[in-house]
């Protein structure tokens, strides 16, 4: 389970998103400047539908960030990428924003549910 932190180019935190629910529901998250985006970044260098965070098909553990045909691209370590696997500490740049992925702390309810599921209850 990941937490997404959006930072500006100075490293200041703008927003935080807990992606735990998204991961549990196996949903796609669209990032861009359009009103219908799940995560909205209102800046001219961010395309209307810039990129998406989505699960890899048939794998509930692996997630990727995929470029949705944006004008300015999705960059990892300064290089433009079409998609990249999400891992703790990953930093993705879109326009002036940096998307940083970190492991989210599990809630007590999540831990209890996982234990019950493993015990067959």
Order of alpha helices (4+ residues) and beta strands (2+ residues): beta-beta-alpha-beta-beta-beta-beta-beta-beta-beta-beta-beta-alpha
